[in-house]
Amino acid sequence: MAKRWLIRNPNLFSGAPQAQNFRDFVSAYPVRVVRRSNNPRPLPKGKRIALPSAYEFSGLVRQTRGFLRETDTTGMLVLVDGHVVYETYTHPLNRTTPWPCWSITKSFVSFLVGIAISKGVISGVDTRVTDLAPELGGSGYDGVTLHDVLTMSSGVRWYENYADPEADNRRHGVVHATGGSLDAFAASLPREWEPGTKLRYNSIDTNVLSLVLRRATDRLLSDLMHEWLWDPLGAEAEAFMTVDGEGAEWAGAGLICTLRDRARLGLTIAANGDDLVPSNWVQAATQPSAPHLTGENSTAKPFGYGYQFWLHEGACSAIGIYNQYCWVDASRRVVIAKASANRNYGRSFNEAGYRDLEHMALFQSIASHVCG
């Protein structure tokens, strides 16, 4: 049974234009609890550093403090070799406060798929999603492979734009917020182009990954999250996963956890799996596997895409709306986690509205600063 967990912070629904409408009818989401690890492992302290005072972006020198303020940063955590070298929070966040990951959830789901394959529960990425979730038969997902869904290349018709109140992501959000079924919503979507040929970011693709996992294991996604990730990661706190009207977890954006436990996703990448996620899956998830997924050829240029991870200039990122990040430079073993409630997020469908590239520039500057 899911329990009710009140969303009390209005900033969570104030970033994008359509979010104002969410606030009109969403006062609470039902959630499932992801229990903390049976053996929680606090993150060790490293030598404290200060962030660089400035960084370069688009040919200009930008002030770090000003940018963090502009993007309504509520928490920042920097780890080097698994040690905390910088950690700060602003109200209402602190180190024990759960905070929505939004689409960072997708990257956790990618790791669950990799673990399921390593356990033999799913045969591989060439498996057709309809072989395990036959209710998607006749939809745009009919015959589409897991690889295509993992890489946001399903070919299903979708338009995700937080500046457009008519975009599909708004319809999907309304289904979730009003108690509908995200599985049924996925089954209603038609095909637009040949699967595996074009990157089109699609939050419902991740819900399809969840449906496949739930059908393959006959278990709840939140239970898999605890057993396969949260517990072995040594997560310090309980997490929560919002659920739809049928009790299915919102795999595209529903994970709520502390910033420290969000950063453990990045630590797993920096450790190349750390005997938790297969190293070959970590490597596949964090590099492009087809020409249309490279930064040069991607429709999201200059970003490339892996298995539910964004790729840019040698680093990989899990990214969520309102400027949530878990950024990893595995070569330098640097992990940066950031929580934000950017009130101006998504007001335009470009860098000025999203600020993703500028965050990448800041994170690269921090990594260079701490690693010399």
C-alpha positions as CSV (number, residue, x, y, z in Angstrom):
1,M,0.0,0.0,0.0
2,A,1.4,3.4,-1.0
3,K,1.3,6.1,1.7
4,R,0.6,9.8,1.2
5,W,3.6,12.1,1.4
6,L,2.7,15.8,1.3
7,I,4.5,18.0,-1.2
8,R,4.9,21.2,0.9
9,N,7.5,23.2,-1.0
10,P,5.7,25.3,-3.7
11,N,9.0,25.8,-5.5
12,L,8.8,22.2,-6.7
13,F,5.9,23.3,-9.0
14,S,6.9,26.8,-9.9
15,G,9.7,26.5,-12.4
16,A,7.9,25.9,-15.8
17,P,4.8,27.6,-17.1
18,Q,2.6,24.6,-16.9
19,A,3.7,23.9,-13.3
20,Q,1.5,26.7,-12.1
21,N,-1.5,24.6,-13.2
22,F,-0.1,21.6,-11.3
23,R,-0.2,23.6,-8.1
24,D,-4.0,24.1,-8.6
25,F,-4.8,20.4,-8.2
26,V,-1.8,18.7,-6.7
27,S,-1.5,18.9,-2.9
28,A,-0.1,15.4,-2.4
29,Y,1.3,12.4,-4.2
30,P,1.0,8.8,-3.1
31,V,4.5,7.3,-2.7
32,R,6.2,4.0,-1.9
33,V,9.1,4.0,0.5
34,V,12.5,2.8,-0.5
35,R,14.0,1.8,2.8
36,R,17.5,2.9,3.7
37,S,20.3,0.5,3.5
38,N,20.6,-2.2,6.2
39,N,24.2,-1.1,6.4
40,P,24.3,2.6,5.7
41,R,27.7,4.0,4.9
42,P,28.3,7.7,5.7
43,L,30.4,9.5,3.1
44,P,33.9,10.1,4.4
45,K,35.2,13.7,4.7
46,G,38.0,14.9,2.5
47,K,40.0,18.1,2.6
48,R,37.6,21.0,2.4
49,I,37.8,23.2,-0.7
50,A,36.2,26.4,-1.8
51,L,34.5,26.6,-5.2
52,P,36.2,28.6,-7.9
53,S,35.0,32.2,-7.7
54,A,34.5,32.4,-11.4
55,Y,34.3,30.2,-14.6
56,E,34.2,30.8,-18.3
57,F,31.1,30.2,-20.4
58,S,30.3,31.3,-23.9
59,G,33.3,33.5,-24.0
60,L,32.4,35.3,-20.8
61,V,33.7,35.2,-17.3
62,R,30.8,34.2,-15.0
63,Q,30.6,34.5,-11.2
64,T,30.0,31.2,-9.4
65,R,28.0,32.7,-6.5
66,G,25.8,34.7,-8.8
67,F,25.0,31.7,-11.0
68,L,24.1,29.5,-8.0
69,R,21.8,32.2,-6.8
70,E,20.2,32.7,-10.2
71,T,19.4,29.0,-10.5
72,D,18.0,28.9,-6.9
73,T,20.5,26.3,-5.8
74,T,19.4,24.6,-2.6
75,G,22.3,22.1,-2.3
76,M,25.7,21.3,-3.7
77,L,27.9,18.4,-3.0
78,V,31.4,17.7,-4.5
79,L,33.2,14.4,-4.0
80,V,36.7,13.4,-5.0
81,D,37.8,9.8,-4.8
82,G,34.6,9.2,-2.8
83,H,35.4,11.8,-0.2
84,V,33.2,14.9,0.5
85,V,35.3,18.0,-0.2
86,Y,32.5,20.5,-0.5
87,E,28.9,20.4,0.8
88,T,26.4,23.3,1.4
89,Y,22.7,23.7,1.7
90,T,20.2,26.5,1.8
91,H,16.7,26.5,3.2
92,P,14.6,24.4,3.0
93,L,17.2,21.7,2.2
94,N,19.7,20.1,4.5
95,R,21.8,16.9,4.3
96,T,18.8,14.8,5.6
97,T,16.1,16.4,3.5
98,P,14.6,14.3,0.7
99,W,14.4,16.3,-2.5
100,P,12.9,15.4,-5.9
101,C,15.4,14.0,-8.3
102,W,13.0,14.5,-11.2
103,S,14.6,12.9,-14.3
104,I,17.7,11.8,-12.5
105,T,15.3,8.9,-11.6
106,K,15.8,7.7,-15.2
107,S,19.5,7.0,-14.7
108,F,18.8,4.9,-11.5
109,V,16.3,2.9,-13.6
110,S,19.0,2.3,-16.3
111,F,21.1,0.6,-13.6
112,L,18.2,-1.5,-12.5
113,V,17.9,-2.7,-16.2
114,G,21.6,-3.5,-16.3
115,I,21.4,-5.5,-13.0
116,A,18.3,-7.4,-14.3
117,I,20.2,-8.4,-17.4
118,S,23.2,-9.5,-15.4
119,K,20.9,-11.7,-13.3
120,G,19.4,-13.3,-16.4
121,V,16.0,-11.9,-15.6
122,I,16.1,-10.1,-19.0
123,S,18.0,-11.7,-21.8
124,G,19.6,-8.5,-23.2
125,V,19.2,-5.1,-24.7
126,D,17.9,-6.6,-28.0
127,T,14.9,-7.9,-26.2
128,R,11.7,-6.5,-27.6
129,V,9.7,-4.7,-24.9
130,T,6.5,-6.3,-26.1
131,D,7.9,-9.7,-25.4
132,L,7.8,-8.9,-21.7
133,A,5.0,-6.3,-21.7
134,P,2.5,-7.6,-24.2
135,E,0.0,-4.8,-23.3
136,L,2.1,-2.5,-25.4
137,G,1.3,-4.5,-28.5
138,G,-0.3,-2.4,-31.2
139,S,1.2,0.8,-29.8
140,G,4.2,2.8,-31.0
141,Y,6.3,0.5,-28.7
142,D,5.3,-2.7,-30.6
143,G,8.5,-4.5,-31.5
144,V,10.8,-1.8,-30.2
145,T,13.9,-3.1,-28.4
146,L,15.1,-2.3,-24.9
147,H,18.2,-0.7,-26.5
148,D,16.0,1.7,-28.5
149,V,14.1,2.6,-25.3
150,L,17.2,3.0,-23.2
151,T,18.7,5.4,-25.7
152,M,15.5,7.5,-26.1
153,S,15.3,6.2,-29.7
154,S,11.9,4.4,-29.5
155,G,10.4,6.2,-32.5
156,V,7.3,6.9,-30.5
157,R,5.6,10.2,-31.2
158,W,6.5,12.6,-28.4
159,Y,7.2,16.3,-27.8
160,E,8.8,17.3,-24.5
161,N,9.1,21.1,-24.0
162,Y,8.6,22.8,-20.7
163,A,7.9,26.1,-22.4
164,D,4.9,24.7,-24.3
165,P,1.7,24.0,-22.2
166,E,0.5,21.7,-25.0
167,A,3.5,19.5,-25.0
168,D,3.3,15.7,-24.3
169,N,5.2,16.0,-21.1
170,R,2.3,18.2,-19.7
171,R,-0.3,15.5,-20.7
172,H,1.9,12.8,-19.1
173,G,2.2,14.9,-15.9
174,V,-1.6,15.5,-15.8
175,V,-2.2,11.7,-16.1
176,H,0.1,11.1,-13.2
177,A,-1.2,13.9,-11.0
178,T,-4.8,13.1,-11.5
179,G,-4.5,9.4,-10.6
180,G,-4.4,7.9,-14.1
181,S,-2.3,5.0,-15.4
182,L,1.1,5.7,-16.9
183,D,1.3,2.2,-18.4
184,A,-2.0,2.8,-20.2
185,F,-0.7,6.2,-21.3
186,A,2.4,4.6,-22.8
187,A,0.2,2.1,-24.7
188,S,-1.8,4.9,-26.2
189,L,1.2,6.5,-28.0
190,P,1.7,6.0,-31.7
191,R,4.8,5.4,-33.8
192,E,6.4,8.5,-35.5
193,W,9.6,7.2,-37.1
194,E,11.7,4.1,-37.4
195,P,13.0,3.0,-34.0
196,G,16.8,3.3,-33.4
197,T,17.3,6.1,-35.9
198,K,16.8,9.3,-34.0
199,L,17.2,10.6,-30.5
200,R,14.0,12.1,-29.1
201,Y,14.0,12.6,-25.3
202,N,10.8,11.0,-24.0
203,S,10.0,10.5,-20.3
204,I,7.5,7.8,-21.1
205,D,10.3,5.7,-22.5
206,T,11.6,5.3,-19.0
207,N,8.2,4.2,-17.7
208,V,8.3,1.5,-20.4
209,L,11.6,0.3,-18.9
210,S,9.9,0.2,-15.5
211,L,7.0,-1.8,-17.0
212,V,9.4,-4.3,-18.5
213,L,11.2,-4.7,-15.1
214,R,8.0,-5.1,-13.2
215,R,6.7,-7.7,-15.7
216,A,10.0,-9.6,-15.9
217,T,10.4,-9.8,-12.1
218,D,6.7,-9.6,-10.9
219,R,7.9,-7.1,-8.3
220,L,7.5,-3.5,-7.5
221,L,10.1,-1.1,-8.9
222,S,10.6,0.4,-5.4
223,D,11.4,-3.1,-4.0
224,L,13.9,-3.6,-6.8
225,M,15.4,-0.2,-6.1
226,H,15.9,-1.1,-2.4
227,E,17.3,-4.6,-3.0
228,W,19.4,-4.0,-6.0
229,L,20.6,-0.4,-5.4
230,W,19.7,1.4,-2.2
231,D,20.8,-1.4,0.2
232,P,24.1,-2.3,-1.5
233,L,24.9,1.4,-2.1
234,G,24.8,2.0,1.6
235,A,22.1,4.7,1.3
236,E,21.9,6.7,4.5
237,A,18.2,7.7,4.3
238,E,14.9,6.5,3.1
239,A,13.9,7.5,-0.3
240,F,10.4,7.8,-1.8
241,M,9.0,7.0,-5.3
242,T,5.7,8.6,-6.3
243,V,3.2,6.2,-7.9
244,D,0.3,6.6,-10.3
245,G,-3.3,5.7,-9.9
246,E,-2.6,2.0,-10.3
247,G,0.3,2.0,-7.8
248,A,3.0,1.9,-10.5
249,E,6.1,4.0,-9.6
250,W,6.7,7.1,-11.7
251,A,10.0,5.8,-13.3
252,G,10.5,8.9,-15.4
253,A,10.8,11.4,-12.6
254,G,9.4,10.1,-9.3
255,L,12.4,9.4,-7.0
256,I,12.8,11.7,-4.0
257,C,16.0,11.3,-1.9
258,T,18.7,13.2,-0.1
259,L,21.4,14.9,-2.1
260,R,24.0,12.5,-0.6
261,D,22.2,9.4,-1.7
262,R,21.7,11.0,-5.2
263,A,25.5,11.4,-5.4
264,R,25.9,7.6,-4.8
265,L,24.7,7.1,-8.4
266,G,27.8,9.0,-9.5
267,L,30.1,7.2,-7.1
268,T,29.0,3.9,-8.8
269,I,30.0,5.3,-12.2
270,A,33.3,6.7,-10.9
271,A,34.1,3.2,-9.4
272,N,33.1,1.5,-12.7
273,G,30.3,-0.4,-11.1
274,D,32.0,-1.2,-7.8
275,D,30.7,-4.8,-7.9
276,L,27.2,-3.4,-7.8
277,V,26.3,-2.6,-11.4
278,P,28.2,-4.7,-14.0
279,S,31.2,-2.7,-15.3
280,N,30.3,-3.4,-18.9
281,W,26.8,-1.9,-18.2
282,V,28.3,1.2,-16.7
283,Q,30.6,1.6,-19.7
284,A,27.7,1.1,-22.2
285,A,25.4,3.4,-20.3
286,T,27.9,6.2,-20.3
287,Q,28.9,6.3,-24.0
288,P,27.0,6.6,-27.3
289,S,26.2,3.3,-28.9
290,A,25.0,4.6,-32.3
291,P,25.9,7.5,-34.6
292,H,22.7,9.4,-33.9
293,L,23.6,9.4,-30.1
294,T,26.9,11.2,-30.4
295,G,27.3,14.8,-29.5
296,E,28.0,15.7,-33.1
297,N,25.0,14.0,-34.6
298,S,22.5,14.1,-31.7
299,T,19.3,16.1,-32.1
300,A,20.3,17.4,-28.6
301,K,23.7,18.6,-29.9
302,P,26.2,19.1,-28.3
303,F,25.0,16.5,-25.8
304,G,25.3,12.9,-26.6
305,Y,23.2,10.2,-25.0
306,G,23.9,6.7,-23.5
307,Y,21.5,4.5,-21.5
308,Q,19.5,7.2,-19.7
309,F,22.6,9.4,-19.2
310,W,23.6,12.6,-20.9
311,L,27.1,12.8,-22.3
312,H,29.2,15.9,-22.7
313,E,33.0,16.6,-23.0
314,G,34.2,13.4,-21.4
315,A,31.7,13.5,-18.5
316,C,28.3,12.0,-18.0
317,S,25.3,13.4,-16.3
318,A,22.0,12.5,-14.8
319,I,19.8,15.6,-15.3
320,G,16.4,16.6,-13.9
321,I,14.2,19.6,-14.4
322,Y,14.7,22.8,-12.3
323,N,18.4,22.1,-12.5
324,Q,18.9,18.8,-10.7
325,Y,22.3,17.1,-11.5
326,C,24.5,14.2,-10.8
327,W,27.6,15.0,-12.9
328,V,30.6,12.5,-13.1
329,D,34.1,12.8,-14.5
330,A,35.1,9.2,-14.0
331,S,38.7,9.9,-15.3
332,R,39.2,12.3,-12.4
333,R,36.9,10.5,-10.0
334,V,34.9,13.7,-9.4
335,V,31.2,13.6,-8.6
336,I,29.1,16.7,-8.3
337,A,25.5,16.6,-7.2
338,K,23.3,19.7,-7.3
339,A,19.7,20.4,-6.1
340,S,17.8,23.4,-7.3
341,A,14.4,24.9,-7.6
342,N,15.0,27.3,-10.5
343,R,12.0,29.5,-10.7
344,N,12.8,30.5,-14.3
345,Y,13.3,27.0,-15.6
346,G,11.8,26.1,-18.9
347,R,10.4,29.5,-19.8
348,S,12.1,29.2,-23.1
349,F,13.2,26.1,-25.1
350,N,16.9,27.0,-25.2
351,E,20.0,27.4,-23.1
352,A,18.6,30.5,-21.5
353,G,15.6,28.5,-20.3
354,Y,17.4,25.4,-19.2
355,R,21.0,26.5,-18.2
356,D,22.3,23.0,-18.8
357,L,25.4,23.9,-20.8
358,E,26.4,26.6,-18.3
359,H,26.1,24.0,-15.5
360,M,28.5,21.8,-17.5
361,A,31.0,24.6,-17.7
362,L,30.8,25.3,-14.0
363,F,31.2,21.6,-13.2
364,Q,34.2,21.3,-15.4
365,S,35.7,24.3,-13.7
366,I,35.1,22.8,-10.3
367,A,36.7,19.5,-11.4
368,S,39.8,21.3,-12.7
369,H,40.0,23.3,-9.6
370,V,39.9,20.4,-7.2
371,C,42.2,18.1,-9.3
372,G,44.7,20.7,-10.3
